Amino acid sequence: MKRIPGLTIDPDGPVPVYRQIADGVRNAACDGRLAPGHRLPPTRDLAHQLGVSRQTVVAAYDHLATEGWVHGRTGKGTFLVTSPEPTPPGREAEGGWLPAFARAVEAPKVGGLLSVYRTAIASEGISFAGSYPAPELLPVDAFARAIDRALAEDGRRLLVYGPTAGQLELRETIANRMRLAGSRVGTDDVLVTNGAQQAIELVFHTFLERGDTVVIEEPTYTGALSVLASIGARIVSVPVDERGLRTDLLAIALERHRPRLLYVQPTSHNPTTAVMDERSRRELLALAARNRCLVVEDDWASGLQFEGEPPPTLHALDPERVIHLSTFSKKLLPGLRIGWAVAPPVVIERLVALKQIRDCGTSPLLQGALQRFLEDGGLDAHLKNALPSYRARRDAMLAALERHFPVEASWRKPAGGLFVWVALPVGLGGEPLFQAARERGVVYSRGELFHSSGGGGHTLRLTYSTASPEMIERGVAILGELIRERRPERPEHRERPVESMPIL
Ligand SMILES: Cc1ncc(COP(=O)(O)O)c(C=O)c1O
């Protein structure tokens, strides 16, 4: 039976036993007696060894998970995290301040989103980082006209505080657009937010306390992981394969962990680009209903599909159980910082109260301008112009990957969105590849940033939307060269697997 070296407990001591176990594991991890990634003994075994109840060990592991020391994988056990966030340079200088900071800003992974963002905006070379629309395609002039019109027609109303839930006309327009996509949505069900990021933040804070269990996809959007880390939620991750969230494993996760909430991206999943089919969406909803689990659907990429219509949203299939989030950032203008949440009015009321104390509302002027821009058909015109370019860039990236990446690398053709997800053989990638690429002037998003566990080092997210086809060719050639240099063996006659992506 596996043991934790040096772990002893004092059942009569002043410290609760579950804390003693958690402290023992943490100490063993800190002084190297347990290696990063080590699988902890099953709760039943450890309980037996220590002569305590299994619940006590479960509480200890939960405590370690909320502190960010361990993560659980459904059906596979509990593991020490492989790479706690490294201390950024200069951190030592923060000396005396460090003990003063709240967990909400200090927990490992809180800074993940900032790290993606910094890489994306700092690049001067070839950037495949971030997931932004192409600057040269932004409809700047048309939006300037919409702002002028908003000011001329309604300046006095739009330059004072507005309703916290959002301008009524914009909420109506969003509800209308969603009704056209098959959802049952009234104006009162819509909250305008500062991007989908704020919608995620408000929803998570409305339903989760520190230590509450959440089921997420592995990998998933870094911004959601950062919010969960700042809350101190207990994360249970369920793998995503080429057909999206593994509903067979979701069934186990929901039954075993009884989470309060499931966060999922069924269409153009960030980062894997997977799309769930209608059958698995219905399966997911049935499982959530059976386990009384709330579903948060992040539909960030709606409108950005090149090939075929995606299946109905989870919200269209079950408006009672699903809170739906989306954004104008990717399909239009991230600088507006306008997204939305759709939920029953009783939920919206709570979200509005929280939003009021966060920011007193999203800019009425920008909402007024956006409303006019949408009314004039500006979004549809923009997408008509932008989608063919994104599609061409996607195709350029796929062709470049085919030419320059070794046969062991795998990826899928995304049906929409802004990036391609690539898996290298395990052991390649990670920080060494990222640094080497950076030195050659190419940046991308490292796969680890999308994993709650610190795994995924062999994966890369390559954004094609913001680079020209020539830059894509050059950047992918450089990456391919660096990967080939690091590859241990070079098989000569292997076929590239078609449309394959490993189960992560
Ligand atoms: C899956 C997902 N959700 C939400 C967001 C947040 O978008 P924004 O706050 O810009 O609307 C992003 C941005 O990258 C995303 O990829």
The ligand as a Gaussian input file, in Angstrom:
#p B3LYP/6-31G(d) Opt

LIG

0 1
 C      -13.861000      30.862000     -23.685000
 C      -13.799000      32.325000     -23.371000
 N      -14.719000      32.836000     -22.553000
 C      -14.705000      34.132000     -22.241000
 C      -13.759000      34.988000     -22.734000
 C      -13.777000      36.414000     -22.306000
 O      -13.977000      37.293000     -23.334000
 P      -14.309000      38.826000     -23.146000
 O      -14.248000      39.145000     -21.682000
 O      -13.288000      39.567000     -23.929000
 O      -15.681000      39.001000     -23.658000
 C      -12.771000      34.493000     -23.591000
 C      -11.702000      35.356000     -24.103000
 O      -10.694000      34.925000     -24.586000
 C      -12.810000      33.124000     -23.928000
 O      -11.902000      32.590000     -24.744000

